[in-house]
Amino acid sequence: MAESTSTPVTRIACFKFHPNVTSEQKAGRTSAFLDLYAQHSQLILNEPKGGRPLNTPLDLTNVKREKGWDTGFIVVFKSDEARKEFDADPGHDRLKNETDPLLEQVFVYDFVEQANLGW
């Protein structure tokens, strides 16, 4: 089923930097991402919100849980078209190319709200 062009898209992004990346470098990359979103405020409904992870203990049985994320955020685009426009921007590609060598792992998850979480 096709999504409406005005359906907001939520992005969750988390970054795990290589161990040798300094706090200053992490702060610089984070600021650069926030600046990029600010430059494209016409494409988003809610500015990025996030922070460093809490060490929340979970009593899970036989379930692997990823640890060691340095930062994460959520941002809401006005539509899938807005998300695609943001992702296609040369500034986004430039920022990814500058940041990727510093990252050990990245997690990006884009979704539209759906009843029963899509199921």
C-alpha positions as CSV (number, residue, x, y, z in Angstrom):
1,M,0.0,0.0,0.0
2,A,1.5,3.4,-1.0
3,E,2.0,5.9,1.7
4,S,0.5,9.4,1.5
5,T,3.0,12.0,0.3
6,S,2.3,14.0,3.5
7,T,2.9,11.1,5.9
8,P,5.7,12.0,8.4
9,V,8.8,9.8,8.4
10,T,10.6,9.3,11.7
11,R,14.4,8.6,11.6
12,I,16.3,7.0,14.5
13,A,20.1,7.2,14.1
14,C,22.7,5.9,16.5
15,F,26.5,6.2,16.2
16,K,29.3,4.2,17.7
17,F,32.7,5.8,17.1
18,H,36.0,3.9,16.9
19,P,37.8,3.8,20.3
20,N,40.5,6.2,19.1
21,V,38.0,9.0,18.3
22,T,38.3,11.9,20.8
23,S,35.4,13.5,22.7
24,E,36.2,16.7,20.7
25,Q,35.8,14.8,17.4
26,K,32.5,13.2,18.6
27,A,31.2,16.6,19.6
28,G,32.3,18.1,16.2
29,R,30.5,15.4,14.2
30,T,27.4,15.7,16.3
31,S,27.3,19.5,15.9
32,A,27.8,19.0,12.1
33,F,24.8,16.8,11.9
34,L,22.7,19.2,13.9
35,D,23.8,22.1,11.7
36,L,22.9,20.1,8.6
37,Y,19.4,19.5,9.9
38,A,19.0,23.2,10.8
39,Q,20.0,24.1,7.3
40,H,17.1,22.0,6.0
41,S,14.4,23.0,8.6
42,Q,11.9,23.3,5.8
43,L,12.0,19.5,5.4
44,I,11.5,18.5,9.1
45,L,8.6,18.6,11.5
46,N,10.7,18.2,14.7
47,E,14.3,19.1,15.1
48,P,16.7,16.2,16.2
49,K,16.4,15.2,19.8
50,G,18.6,12.7,21.5
51,G,21.7,12.2,23.6
52,R,24.0,9.7,25.1
53,P,22.6,6.3,26.0
54,L,21.4,5.4,29.5
55,N,22.7,2.1,30.8
56,T,19.3,0.6,31.3
57,P,19.5,-3.0,32.6
58,L,17.2,-5.4,30.8
59,D,16.5,-8.9,32.1
60,L,16.4,-10.6,28.7
61,T,16.9,-14.3,28.2
62,N,19.1,-15.4,25.3
63,V,18.7,-12.0,23.5
64,K,21.8,-10.1,22.3
65,R,21.8,-6.4,23.2
66,E,24.0,-4.0,21.4
67,K,26.2,-1.9,23.7
68,G,28.6,0.9,23.3
69,W,26.6,3.4,21.3
70,D,28.0,7.0,21.8
71,T,25.0,9.0,20.7
72,G,21.6,8.7,19.1
73,F,18.8,10.9,17.9
74,I,15.3,11.0,16.5
75,V,14.2,13.4,13.8
76,V,10.8,13.6,12.0
77,F,10.7,14.5,8.4
78,K,7.5,16.1,6.9
79,S,7.2,13.3,4.3
80,D,9.2,10.5,2.6
81,E,9.8,13.0,-0.2
82,A,11.4,15.4,2.3
83,R,13.5,12.6,3.7
84,K,14.7,11.7,0.2
85,E,15.5,15.3,-0.6
86,F,17.5,15.6,2.6
87,D,19.4,12.3,1.9
88,A,20.2,13.4,-1.7
89,D,21.6,16.8,-0.6
90,P,25.4,17.1,-1.4
91,G,25.9,18.4,2.1
92,H,24.6,15.1,3.6
93,D,26.9,13.0,1.4
94,R,29.8,15.2,2.3
95,L,29.1,14.9,6.0
96,K,28.7,11.1,5.7
97,N,32.0,10.8,3.9
98,E,33.7,12.9,6.6
99,T,32.1,11.0,9.4
100,D,32.1,7.4,8.2
101,P,35.8,6.8,8.7
102,L,35.3,7.7,12.4
103,L,32.5,5.2,12.9
104,E,32.7,1.6,14.1
105,Q,29.0,1.1,13.7
106,V,25.9,3.1,12.6
107,F,22.2,2.3,13.0
108,V,19.6,4.2,10.9
109,Y,16.0,3.2,10.9
110,D,13.3,5.2,9.0
111,F,9.6,4.5,9.5
112,V,6.1,5.8,9.2
113,E,3.7,5.4,12.1
114,Q,1.5,2.4,11.6
115,A,-1.3,0.8,13.6
116,N,-0.1,-2.1,15.8
117,L,3.5,-1.1,14.9
118,G,2.9,-2.3,11.3
119,W,1.7,-5.8,12.1
